[in-house]
Amino acid sequence: MRRTGRTLPALAAAALAAGLASAPASALAAPPEAPADIEEMPYAVDTSNQAAWWKPIDSVDGHDYLAFNAPASEAGRHEVHLARRTASGEWTSGCLRARAGADCVSYTDDIGHNQPSITVDGDGRVHAFVSMHNDAWRYYRSTAPGDVDSLVESAADLPDGGGTYTYPVTARDDASGDVYALVRADAADRRHGRLYRWDNAAGEWSRETTVASAPGHAFYPDDLEVDGRGRVHVLWEWGPFPSSTARHLGSYLVYDPATGTAKDAAGAPVALPAAADPGGAVVYQPYTEGEDIGTQAPSLQSAKLALTPEGSLAGVAYRFRDRDTGDGFSGYDARYARWTGTAWEREVLADAGAGGVHTSAAIDTTHADGTTRVYLVAEHRRCAGAFSQVVRAERSGSGPWLLDRAGPERPGLQRLSALTGADGADTLYVSAPLAEGTRGSVFRMGLSRGTPSGGGTWEELVSGLSEDPDLGENLALGGATSVSSRRDADSGGDRAVDGDCSDASRWISAEGDAEPTLTVDPGAVADVSAVRVASGYAPDPASTVLRDFEVRGRTPGGGWTTLASVSGNTEELRVVEFASAEVDRVQLVVTDPSASEVDVARVREFQVFS
């Protein structure tokens, strides 16, 4: 169970349901592999709406609350807004204010850091920690239950007002209605992790405990959950002091506010504050070979936890890279760790770089009705641009992981957060910060729980993601090639059919080759009707793209025929369509390689479609 919706007292629930009317967002169709209810939130979202270790969504009595960065009037700044969607699909929104009736506050953009985390307490008040990156408290609270347009600045209510804080993560205790906030707090030689508590009955904040602290280390909060017994499950990772983009030693413990004590996954006591590597079963992802607190790879980045209905740990979903993939992507796998009762068991769910598909800094996990889900975002850079896809990995009991698409493919899906409702269905917050180039979008996705339809392995999923949605399957991808010449050992014909359209992977002919030719074997006789040629060199595309070329096909009988001719080309990405032909080989014959002084053929990718 993860961040389940809470049923509030009758008075608060009535206040939550009152006076909320707005046009419902339009529904978007989802592919058949993973049916989902998808809608775009009907408000403008700032392009700075990016980060992985925040909690931007909560749900109470079927009503969803979504926090996001909204465009401000001044460039390089954002406002923080909250939207509320009723169970019937009506939306309302509001911004944060210094005081009632004041203008919306705004903060400087700081992509990856300045993001909001929210939680609704037991009386329906909305708590928001926002845009904190080594800053004093930035905390707002609603003055009326469920009213997303009544949040006012309330930082003076928090203790330790002289400190600076980063990465707030929040959670609610469904039994008491209390709210917890986990933050990174600055100190002279370290950045430690502190847990704060809102006592809902008393209506006040206090510092609960320091979770972890180590000289020369920086604490990075990942996730926070409260189980049915009021115990707080804490997830974090470590970086070198003062900070780093790469972190290590994925860690987990359970804190009991009733006793002020903590235990590891095995139930053994943990002295607080926990050290960087305290022994026992705290560290679910230890150092690997060649790794230390300062390495960029291997390293860990972002993690989320899920609890069982009984309040024990179901597992941890996280991103880890054991190498630098060297292709411009981050190279992080999606992995899963669970405590077996005697040891941590770690699995790779998504292997970074397989088939040219990677993962973005977005991951979450849920558990309900005997099934565990991990949500991640797969990224793939095609010649026509970069694409991304929410992926759901699901496992029932101890069965295999089955992966399938969740919702349509979109550009720039980077961040997500998930929670499970009382009916066992999951609600996802998915941010596409650059959906329209100058503004972003947030999508709300609802996925009922059940056996995935069409789910398979990561390798099978990758194979489908590698296909071009406009032109179909690329028959040349990974095929056998031969060339008339190549400039050096690293610029052979195989580089033109590997799915990588970057300058780092090109077929380059040798100087003096008057008619550079690339021949591709699709592996079988096929009807082909189009090719796409990505050519040139990014720093100087005008003079380096292929100028004149022909596309030829070999019939099964062994004869060659010209399928299409292009002259005077100026496009880096050129689609050439022609009458369908049954062939067993396809050639790109270049008759004028370029307008460059170094007159060679530069082909980043040659794709063949049926």
Phi, psi and omega in degrees: 000138182220122176046054182289151179294150182249144172267119184273165173303156187303317182297314179294321180296322178295320179295325179295327186273351188273144166062039183238105181220130176197159180294130179293146178289151181287142179281146179244140183289146178244153179290160185291343185298322182217084184305135182210148170273119186232133174214148177271132177299132189276043180223153179291135181241135181285150179293347178279002183285072186219130171170163184245336190250056179221171181233090187269007186220143172215164182217133179222125178052037179082357177263130183258140177243127181234127178255145183200158171280130179246153180301140173257167181290335182259133180300143178080010178228162179219154167262161176250122182241156172238138175242147179233128179247122179285169180297336179271001175095012179269141185249147167215160183211166177197166180247172177271141183228151177295327178203165181301132178087352180281168176293162176296136176285156175224156181225158179292138175297137176210081189302131182095347182233303189283086183225162180261147168235136184227155170207143176262127182278183186293344177254011175088001178284138181265127178251132182227125171252126192224148166045052181249113174223094186058043181242164169295170182306132170237094191226134182228148180219142181285148179268348178228140182304128174073000184271105183283356178252021180235018180281126180234158183298128185223026185299332181295344180281349182267146175285175177056046184295343181273001184270176174235142193221156182213155172057054178293133175234135187237159177202157180246142169271108184298331182287313184264340186081004178290160178238139176244147176229126177253129182221161168268126182246137184278145172217177189297317185237014184197169170231110187257169182257125180242147177245127179244154186226131171265113176280106188294324180292320181274340181068044181210156179261151172210158172281124183276307181191164167263115186289313185207149181197136181208133178302138178074011181234155175239130181275132178240107178295139177245309186202163184210130177220148177243128182270180185293346177262008178082007178278144184257121179265124189242134181232131180205173176222167183243146170230170176288149175287135004272335182193166177195152175283342180248131183236175190211173173053064175304128192228152184211138170209167179243123180253134179252107181298334182294328182246347182072022182242164181229154177224158176270186183297334180273357181088007179278145180298145176236124178289133179256142357287144181292144176281175182298321178221080190281001183083184181068215186248032178284315187272112179273337176233094182282175172301142174251178183302129179082003184257140168214186187295343183254357185284146174277329174209125005291152178193168183240150177205114174077136180203150177220151182241160175226143180251154172280166177301336179279353178093011175264166181287122173281319178166178182234125172262136184204169180248133182216139175238132179260359182200166171267117184288342174067024181236019177090350176265169181288332175078021180270128170287161164262125184232168181219133178236139175219151179272121184277350187113337178230340184198165173277130176252127184242137181229149173264119178268322182223116183273112183301131175094348179298123180063021181079007181259136181235182175243150175262175183283061181215122180201148174200168182212149177223163177212127178196152175052036176079004180241143176251137176237143169237128177253134179215172178241123176267135179244140178217130180260102176269170178297330181278359179138183180265139182230157179215157188211128171290133180240137175250122172255127184228140177224130176262122181059233179256017181288183182284157172285132175242129184246138175209168179286147176235100181087174184284160175286137181218156175283138168073026173288118188238325187231145177211160174215145185228147172217159182247131179274176182297336180273003179086353178281151179261143172243129181247140169257119182235122182257129172244085191294338181238037187301326181238020177084310182251350176212159182254184178220156169235130179251139173256125182239134175245126181233116177292158183266136180174179180292128181301142176268120179080011180294151180205203181278167176300319181298320178293321178296316180300320180302320179287324181291334182284346179285148179279125184291340182269318187253348178101203183286133177276106184289340183275344186302119178074008182284167177286142182227159167218151183226156178288333178191166172213151186289319180205182185294337183264012182226043180279177183296333180298335180291342182269358181228025183261003179084358180259115183264013182277167177296340182287347183225090182225150163274126177235122180285164178282148174297139181094350176283106187289336181218074181302134184225132176243126179245132182240135176255108181292350178096352179193163175292134184213151171276117179249145183220359179198153171227158172230130184244118173258117186224170177099187183227123190308318181293339182216064185292329186301322184258355187248353177290157176297133181271301181236135177202161177238152172249124181238151177232145177256125179287159180305336178282352176105002180266144179262143177220146179280123181268327181197154177229142179230133177227148178068030182294141175231004185263137176290327181237106186242121174264130181237118179253151183203173178298137183302137180222141178271114186222163174242356174216150176228136181240145167251112182250115186263117181262341172218099188299317186188177173257010183280154176299322172271096192271082179233160175280128179238102185243111180285324179200140175237115185244142183236131184233148176261000000 
